[in-house]
Amino acid sequence: MNFQRKKMLLMISCVLSLMVVERYSRNQGEELQLSDWFRPRSFRERRSRGRRRQASPGVREQRCCPQHWLQTAVRGCSDSGRSRLSCSQTSEQEPPGLKRRRPDVITTTDWLAPVIWEGTFNRRVLGKHYRNRNLTMGLAVFAIGRIADQYLERFLESAKKHFMTGYRVVFYITVDDLDKMPDVDPGPLQTFQVFTLREEIWWQDFNLLRMRNLGEHIVQHIQGEVDFLFSMATNQIFQSDVGVETLGASVAQLHAWWYFKSTKDFPYERRRRSAAYIPYGKGDFYYDSAFVGGTPQQVLNLIEEYLKGVLQDKQNGLNSSYENHLNKYFFLNKPTKLLSPEYNWDVTFYPPPQVQFIKVAQHPKRRPWP
């Protein structure tokens, strides 16, 4: 009897090992070199961020008819010659001048991570590489209360159309009431997983609740279901395709408001006793907490460090924002890929010349839809 049990356990162990090896090997294949698909301008030619930011038009000075811009972004395709919002159809074509480099923007970080702008990557090379890897992507969104009523349906409809089209995608949707789930069906290769929150924990800090909830799901099942995972805010609406150019082990989103400002002006946490503290004179970029991604393990690492930081701050009588903790995490753990402001442009501001394509439009949480 003991022999049979040992034999069965050995067989189960072998099967599990084969499953792990198969999942690992399917994602290896021939390694794609950065130079195969990424075409930035020369790193040596790059000017300092501070000088270029000062030379660039300030975002606040580019404010132009915010209500018109907001209406344009909701429609997803501009009918005005003034707008730089690209029609969704253009995202399916190779943009003219792909080989032209982008000297007007930062395309490579000091630690040699690519910054993704339209025109800096070869969509065909990326597609050929990733199509053969049998990948599954995850997209997590957290919508409770009025946020779900106001944004969730438009978020899902736009994500269905533009997020990782042609690949398997699992949408992880958390709501406080199943009645808040809009009547939206998943598209081809897409799956919806819907979760609800316990009523007694609604009162907690929104971002703390959101990230703790996502971390629990990663540990329980997500890490075995998807190869890459992204977490987005519900008030983001896709305007054109967001595809495999965004994939990376650790992906951070540059903040649209602060990209054009000097590092010394960034709103980092400056209280020394806070776990999110970044000293004056330090820091690379200011990252937006609305869009973050990577492998499930890397996203889980970020969440765990954030939760540790919240606990430390609480013990010291402090309360720093999730975005400050996120910036501290990426200051210490450099992201392997950065998304340009094109991937999360705030529609309150008219886009400056550097932002030529709007991939995702972020809408004000307190402003009603036009």
C-alpha positions as CSV (number, residue, x, y, z in Angstrom):
1,M,0.0,0.0,0.0
2,N,2.8,2.4,0.9
3,F,4.6,1.5,-2.4
4,Q,1.4,2.3,-4.4
5,R,1.1,5.6,-2.6
6,K,4.7,6.5,-3.3
7,K,4.3,5.5,-6.9
8,M,1.2,7.7,-7.3
9,L,2.9,10.7,-5.6
10,L,5.9,10.3,-7.9
11,M,3.7,10.3,-11.0
12,I,1.9,13.4,-9.8
13,S,5.2,15.1,-9.2
14,C,6.4,14.2,-12.6
15,V,3.3,15.5,-14.3
16,L,3.5,18.8,-12.4
17,S,7.2,19.2,-13.3
18,L,6.4,18.6,-17.0
19,M,3.7,21.3,-16.8
20,V,6.1,23.8,-15.3
21,V,8.8,23.0,-17.9
22,E,6.2,23.3,-20.7
23,R,5.0,26.7,-19.5
24,Y,8.6,27.9,-19.1
25,S,9.9,26.6,-22.4
26,R,6.9,28.0,-24.4
27,N,7.9,31.5,-23.3
28,Q,11.6,31.1,-24.1
29,G,12.2,30.3,-27.7
30,E,14.6,32.5,-29.6
31,E,15.3,35.6,-27.5
32,L,14.2,38.8,-29.1
33,Q,17.0,41.4,-29.0
34,L,16.0,45.0,-28.2
35,S,17.7,46.2,-31.5
36,D,15.5,43.9,-33.5
37,W,12.3,45.9,-32.7
38,F,13.2,49.1,-30.9
39,R,14.6,52.0,-33.0
40,P,15.2,55.0,-30.8
41,R,17.7,57.8,-31.5
42,S,21.2,57.4,-30.3
43,F,21.7,57.3,-26.5
44,R,24.8,59.5,-26.8
45,E,22.8,62.2,-28.6
46,R,20.3,62.6,-25.8
47,R,20.2,65.9,-24.1
48,S,19.5,66.2,-20.4
49,R,15.9,65.8,-19.3
50,G,15.9,69.1,-17.4
51,R,17.0,71.1,-20.5
52,R,14.5,69.5,-22.8
53,R,11.7,69.8,-20.3
54,Q,12.4,73.5,-20.0
55,A,12.5,73.9,-23.7
56,S,9.3,71.9,-24.2
57,P,6.0,73.7,-24.0
58,G,4.6,73.3,-20.5
59,V,1.6,71.0,-20.3
60,R,-0.5,73.6,-18.5
61,E,0.2,76.2,-21.2
62,Q,-1.1,73.7,-23.8
63,R,-4.6,73.7,-22.3
64,C,-7.0,74.2,-25.2
65,C,-10.8,73.9,-25.0
66,P,-10.8,71.1,-22.4
67,Q,-14.4,70.3,-22.9
68,H,-13.9,69.9,-26.7
69,W,-10.8,67.7,-26.1
70,L,-12.8,65.6,-23.6
71,Q,-15.6,65.0,-26.0
72,T,-13.0,64.1,-28.7
73,A,-11.3,61.6,-26.5
74,V,-14.6,59.9,-25.6
75,R,-15.5,59.4,-29.2
76,G,-12.1,57.8,-29.8
77,C,-11.4,59.5,-33.2
78,S,-11.0,63.2,-33.7
79,D,-13.1,65.2,-36.1
80,S,-11.0,68.3,-35.6
81,G,-7.9,69.3,-37.4
82,R,-6.4,70.7,-34.3
83,S,-6.5,67.4,-32.3
84,R,-3.5,65.1,-32.3
85,L,-5.6,62.1,-31.2
86,S,-5.1,59.4,-33.8
87,C,-8.0,57.4,-35.2
88,S,-8.1,53.8,-34.1
89,Q,-7.7,52.6,-37.7
90,T,-4.1,54.1,-37.9
91,S,-2.9,51.9,-35.1
92,E,-3.3,48.8,-37.3
93,Q,-0.9,50.2,-39.9
94,E,2.8,50.7,-39.8
95,P,3.2,54.4,-39.2
96,P,5.0,56.3,-41.9
97,G,8.6,57.0,-41.1
98,L,9.0,54.1,-38.7
99,K,12.8,54.3,-39.2
100,R,12.7,58.0,-38.3
101,R,14.1,58.4,-34.8
102,R,12.4,60.6,-32.1
103,P,15.0,63.2,-31.0
104,D,12.2,65.2,-29.4
105,V,11.5,62.8,-26.6
106,I,13.4,60.5,-24.1
107,T,13.5,57.0,-25.7
108,T,16.1,55.3,-23.5
109,T,16.7,55.6,-19.7
110,D,20.0,55.8,-17.9
111,W,19.7,52.1,-17.2
112,L,19.0,51.4,-20.9
113,A,15.3,50.5,-20.5
114,P,13.3,51.5,-23.6
115,V,10.6,54.2,-23.4
116,I,7.8,53.3,-25.8
117,W,6.5,56.0,-28.1
118,E,4.7,55.4,-31.4
119,G,7.3,55.3,-34.1
120,T,10.1,53.8,-32.0
121,F,9.1,50.1,-32.4
122,N,8.5,47.7,-35.2
123,R,5.1,46.2,-34.8
124,R,5.6,43.5,-37.4
125,V,8.8,42.1,-35.8
126,L,7.1,42.1,-32.3
127,G,4.0,40.4,-33.7
128,K,6.0,37.7,-35.5
129,H,7.9,37.0,-32.3
130,Y,5.1,36.9,-29.8
131,R,2.5,35.1,-32.0
132,N,4.5,31.9,-31.6
133,R,4.8,32.0,-27.8
134,N,1.2,31.0,-27.0
135,L,0.8,33.9,-24.4
136,T,-2.1,34.8,-22.2
137,M,-2.4,38.4,-20.9
138,G,-4.2,39.6,-17.9
139,L,-5.9,42.9,-17.3
140,A,-7.1,43.8,-13.8
141,V,-9.6,46.6,-13.1
142,F,-11.2,47.5,-9.8
143,A,-14.5,49.4,-9.9
144,I,-16.6,50.1,-6.9
145,G,-19.3,52.6,-6.1
146,R,-19.9,55.5,-8.5
147,I,-16.7,54.6,-10.3
148,A,-18.3,51.5,-11.7
149,D,-21.4,53.3,-12.7
150,Q,-19.5,56.1,-14.5
151,Y,-16.6,54.3,-16.2
152,L,-16.7,50.5,-16.2
153,E,-18.8,49.9,-19.3
154,R,-16.7,52.3,-21.5
155,F,-13.5,50.9,-20.1
156,L,-14.5,47.3,-21.0
157,E,-15.8,48.2,-24.4
158,S,-12.7,50.0,-25.4
159,A,-10.4,47.4,-23.9
160,K,-12.2,44.6,-25.8
161,K,-11.4,46.5,-29.0
162,H,-7.9,47.7,-28.4
163,F,-6.1,45.7,-25.6
164,M,-3.8,42.9,-26.9
165,T,-6.0,42.1,-29.9
166,G,-5.3,38.7,-31.4
167,Y,-4.0,37.2,-28.1
168,R,-5.7,35.4,-25.2
169,V,-6.8,37.9,-22.6
170,V,-8.3,37.4,-19.1
171,F,-10.1,40.4,-17.7
172,Y,-10.1,40.4,-13.9
173,I,-13.0,42.6,-12.9
174,T,-13.7,43.5,-9.2
175,V,-17.0,45.2,-8.3
176,D,-18.8,45.7,-5.0
177,D,-22.1,44.5,-6.5
178,L,-22.7,42.1,-9.4
179,D,-25.5,44.4,-10.5
180,K,-22.8,47.0,-11.2
181,M,-21.3,44.7,-13.9
182,P,-22.4,46.2,-17.3
183,D,-23.9,44.1,-20.0
184,V,-20.7,43.6,-21.9
185,D,-19.7,40.2,-23.4
186,P,-16.0,39.3,-23.9
187,G,-14.7,39.2,-27.5
188,P,-12.9,36.4,-29.3
189,L,-10.0,34.9,-27.2
190,Q,-11.2,37.0,-24.2
191,T,-12.5,35.8,-20.8
192,F,-14.2,37.8,-18.0
193,Q,-13.6,36.8,-14.4
194,V,-15.8,38.9,-12.1
195,F,-15.2,39.2,-8.3
196,T,-17.1,40.9,-5.6
197,L,-15.9,42.6,-2.3
198,R,-17.2,41.9,1.1
199,E,-19.4,44.8,2.2
200,E,-17.6,45.3,5.5
201,I,-14.3,46.3,3.8
202,W,-15.7,48.9,1.4
203,W,-14.8,51.8,3.8
204,Q,-11.0,51.2,3.6
205,D,-8.6,53.2,1.5
206,F,-9.4,52.6,-2.1
207,N,-5.8,52.0,-3.4
208,L,-4.9,49.9,-0.4
209,L,-8.0,47.8,-0.9
210,R,-7.4,47.5,-4.7
211,M,-3.8,46.4,-4.4
212,R,-4.3,44.1,-1.5
213,N,-7.2,42.5,-3.4
214,L,-5.1,42.1,-6.6
215,G,-2.2,40.6,-4.6
216,E,-4.5,38.0,-3.1
217,H,-5.8,37.0,-6.5
218,I,-2.3,36.8,-8.0
219,V,-1.3,34.3,-5.3
220,Q,-4.5,32.3,-5.5
221,H,-4.8,31.9,-9.2
222,I,-3.6,34.6,-11.5
223,Q,0.1,33.7,-11.5
224,G,-0.9,30.3,-13.0
225,E,-3.2,31.7,-15.6
226,V,-1.4,34.5,-17.4
227,D,2.1,35.3,-18.6
228,F,1.8,39.1,-18.2
229,L,-0.5,41.1,-16.0
230,F,-1.5,44.8,-16.2
231,S,-3.5,46.8,-13.7
232,M,-5.4,49.8,-14.9
233,A,-7.7,52.5,-13.4
234,T,-11.3,52.3,-14.5
235,N,-11.4,55.9,-15.8
236,Q,-9.0,55.0,-18.6
237,I,-10.4,54.6,-22.1
238,F,-8.5,53.0,-24.9
239,Q,-8.3,55.1,-28.0
240,S,-6.1,52.9,-30.2
241,D,-4.3,49.6,-30.0
242,V,-2.2,48.7,-27.0
243,G,-0.3,45.6,-27.9
244,V,2.8,43.5,-27.3
245,E,5.1,46.5,-27.5
246,T,4.1,47.1,-23.8
247,L,5.2,43.7,-22.6
248,G,8.1,43.4,-20.2
249,A,9.1,42.0,-16.9
250,S,8.4,45.2,-15.0
251,V,6.4,48.0,-16.9
252,A,6.0,51.5,-15.5
253,Q,3.8,54.4,-16.9
254,L,5.3,57.9,-17.2
255,H,3.1,60.5,-15.7
256,A,1.6,62.8,-18.3
257,W,1.6,65.9,-16.1
258,W,5.2,65.5,-14.8
259,Y,7.0,64.2,-17.8
260,F,7.7,67.7,-19.0
261,K,8.9,69.0,-15.6
262,S,12.2,69.0,-13.9
263,T,13.0,66.2,-11.5
264,K,13.4,68.6,-8.6
265,D,9.7,69.6,-9.0
266,F,8.4,66.0,-8.8
267,P,5.9,65.5,-5.9
268,Y,7.8,62.7,-4.3
269,E,7.3,61.9,-0.6
270,R,9.8,64.1,1.2
271,R,9.2,63.1,4.8
272,R,12.2,61.2,6.0
273,R,10.3,58.9,8.2
274,S,8.0,57.6,5.4
275,A,8.8,54.4,3.7
276,A,8.0,56.2,0.4
277,Y,10.7,58.9,1.1
278,I,12.9,60.0,-1.9
279,P,15.5,62.6,-1.0
280,Y,15.7,65.9,-2.9
281,G,18.1,65.6,-5.9
282,K,17.2,61.9,-6.3
283,G,14.8,60.2,-8.6
284,D,14.5,59.4,-12.3
285,F,10.9,60.0,-13.5
286,Y,7.6,60.4,-11.9
287,Y,5.4,57.4,-12.6
288,D,1.6,57.2,-12.8
289,S,-0.1,54.7,-10.6
290,A,-3.0,54.3,-13.0
291,F,-1.2,51.9,-15.4
292,V,1.3,49.3,-14.2
293,G,2.3,45.8,-15.4
294,G,4.8,43.1,-15.9
295,T,4.9,39.4,-15.0
296,P,2.5,38.4,-12.2
297,Q,5.5,37.9,-9.9
298,Q,6.9,41.4,-10.5
299,V,3.4,43.0,-10.0
300,L,3.1,40.9,-6.8
301,N,6.6,42.2,-5.6
302,L,5.4,45.8,-6.1
303,I,2.2,45.1,-4.1
304,E,4.1,43.4,-1.3
305,E,6.5,46.3,-1.0
306,Y,3.6,48.8,-1.1
307,L,1.8,47.0,1.7
308,K,5.0,46.9,3.8
309,G,5.4,50.6,3.3
310,V,1.9,51.3,4.3
311,L,2.4,49.3,7.5
312,Q,5.6,51.1,8.3
313,D,4.1,54.5,7.7
314,K,1.1,53.6,10.0
315,Q,3.5,52.7,12.8
316,N,5.2,56.1,12.3
317,G,1.8,58.0,12.3
318,L,2.2,58.8,8.6
319,N,0.0,58.3,5.5
320,S,1.6,58.5,2.1
321,S,-0.2,57.9,-1.2
322,Y,0.0,54.7,-3.2
323,E,1.5,56.7,-6.1
324,N,4.4,57.8,-3.8
325,H,5.0,54.3,-2.7
326,L,5.0,53.2,-6.3
327,N,7.5,55.8,-7.2
328,K,9.8,54.7,-4.4
329,Y,9.5,51.1,-5.5
330,F,10.5,52.0,-9.1
331,F,13.3,54.3,-7.8
332,L,14.8,51.2,-6.0
333,N,13.7,48.6,-8.6
334,K,14.2,50.1,-12.0
335,P,11.4,49.1,-14.5
336,T,12.6,47.2,-17.6
337,K,10.2,49.1,-19.8
338,L,8.6,52.5,-19.6
339,L,5.4,53.6,-21.4
340,S,5.3,57.2,-22.7
341,P,2.6,59.6,-21.8
342,E,0.8,58.4,-25.0
343,Y,-0.4,55.4,-23.0
344,N,-2.2,57.5,-20.3
345,W,-2.8,61.1,-21.4
346,D,-4.9,63.2,-19.2
347,V,-7.7,64.6,-21.3
348,T,-7.9,67.7,-19.2
349,F,-4.8,69.0,-21.1
350,Y,-4.5,69.4,-24.9
351,P,-1.6,67.3,-26.0
352,P,1.7,69.0,-26.8
353,P,3.6,68.3,-30.1
354,Q,5.6,65.5,-28.4
355,V,2.4,63.5,-27.8
356,Q,1.5,62.5,-31.4
357,F,-0.7,59.5,-30.7
358,I,-3.1,59.0,-27.8
359,K,-3.2,55.3,-26.9
360,V,-5.2,55.6,-23.7
361,A,-7.1,58.6,-22.4
362,Q,-7.4,59.2,-18.7
363,H,-10.6,61.0,-17.7
364,P,-11.2,63.1,-14.6
365,K,-13.0,61.1,-11.9
366,R,-15.2,64.0,-10.8
367,R,-16.3,65.2,-14.2
368,P,-19.4,63.8,-15.8
369,W,-19.3,62.3,-19.3
370,P,-20.2,64.7,-22.0
